[in-house]
Amino acid sequence: DTAKIKNLLNSVLVQRIINSPLVFREEQFSAKLNPSLVFDEYEDVDTDAEIIVQGAVDVAFEENGKLVIVDYKTDRVKDISKLAILYKKQLELYRLAMEQSTEMTVSECIICSVHLGEYIIL
């Protein structure tokens, strides 16, 4: 839907990305994380073990000396809050990994719904 894409491209979010002094696109990362941060079933397990998490963020950009992570979703949902529920854990892992790999603090994680043409800040 070209109207939705145009709406998204004219959004405040895209303007924030354009105005950023540093933009990461499809930035790959790997991070060492405690299993309790990755798997819910290990949340009460006390261990010094670490697992390696690898992935890529769609977009991350610098704003006021901190990072903002944007994750684009194409899921066909009727309400963007559904995406927030489905992907909150994923974005939390992205935050931890990007903070570890870039040594910058992440101030926001944003899910952007291509289908709905809107976004939500987590």
Disulfide bonds with the S-S distance in Angstrom:
none
